[in-house]
């Protein structure tokens, strides 16, 4: 990898891989991800290098645009 720091990596086109938590495959299109709330009982597949074949791919975490539970904008934590 050439460069130093996050900006240099971005300019080179390097992006981290997102793995489906259901099958463990690499998610090719992040816009198709079905985000599910994190839970202690969720079982995660072992990540591997094959593409994800799930429709839709599953990730157990809060969607990046919504943030986590600490980022709630309403006093009761409910979505507006």
C-alpha positions as CSV (number, residue, x, y, z in Angstrom):
1,X,0.0,0.0,0.0
2,X,1.3,3.4,-0.9
3,X,0.8,6.5,1.2
4,X,0.3,7.2,4.8
5,X,-3.0,7.7,6.7
6,X,-6.7,7.3,5.8
7,X,-6.6,9.9,3.0
8,X,-3.8,8.3,1.1
9,X,-5.5,4.9,1.3
10,X,-8.8,6.4,0.0
11,X,-7.0,8.1,-2.9
12,X,-5.5,4.7,-3.9
13,X,-9.0,3.2,-3.9
14,X,-8.5,0.9,-0.9
15,X,-11.8,0.1,0.9
16,X,-12.4,-2.3,3.7
17,X,-14.5,-5.4,3.0
18,X,-17.9,-5.8,4.5
19,X,-18.9,-9.5,5.3
20,X,-22.4,-10.7,5.6
21,X,-23.1,-11.8,9.1
22,X,-25.4,-14.6,7.9
23,X,-23.2,-16.4,5.3
24,X,-19.8,-14.8,5.9
25,X,-19.3,-13.8,2.2
26,X,-18.1,-10.4,1.0
27,X,-20.9,-8.0,0.3
28,X,-20.5,-6.6,-3.2
29,X,-23.2,-3.8,-3.0
30,X,-23.4,-2.1,0.4
31,X,-26.6,-0.4,-0.6
32,X,-28.4,-3.7,-0.5
33,X,-27.5,-4.5,3.2
34,X,-30.3,-5.3,5.6
35,X,-29.1,-3.8,8.9
36,X,-30.6,-5.6,12.0
37,X,-30.3,-4.4,15.5
38,X,-27.3,-5.9,17.4
39,X,-28.3,-8.6,19.8
40,X,-26.4,-11.0,22.1
41,X,-28.1,-14.1,20.6
42,X,-27.1,-13.3,17.0
43,X,-24.9,-16.0,15.4
44,X,-22.2,-14.8,13.0
45,X,-20.9,-16.8,10.1
46,X,-17.1,-17.1,9.7
47,X,-15.9,-14.5,7.2
48,X,-14.4,-15.9,4.0
49,X,-13.3,-14.6,0.6
50,X,-16.3,-15.8,-1.6
51,X,-19.0,-13.2,-2.5
52,X,-22.2,-13.1,-0.4
53,X,-25.1,-14.8,-2.1
54,X,-27.8,-13.7,0.4
55,X,-30.7,-11.6,-0.8
56,X,-30.4,-9.2,1.1
57,X,-27.0,-9.4,2.9
58,X,-27.4,-9.2,6.7
59,X,-25.3,-7.1,9.1
60,X,-26.1,-6.9,12.8
61,X,-25.4,-3.3,13.6
62,X,-27.0,0.1,13.4
63,X,-27.1,1.6,9.8
64,X,-24.3,4.1,9.4
65,X,-26.6,6.9,8.4
66,X,-28.7,6.5,11.6
67,X,-25.9,6.1,14.0
68,X,-26.0,4.1,17.2
69,X,-28.4,4.2,20.1
70,X,-26.3,6.9,21.8
71,X,-27.0,9.2,18.8
72,X,-30.8,9.2,19.2
73,X,-32.3,12.6,18.6
74,X,-35.5,12.1,20.6
75,X,-35.7,12.0,24.4
76,X,-37.3,8.6,24.6
77,X,-34.9,7.0,22.0
78,X,-37.7,6.4,19.5
79,X,-37.3,7.4,15.9
80,X,-39.0,10.6,14.9
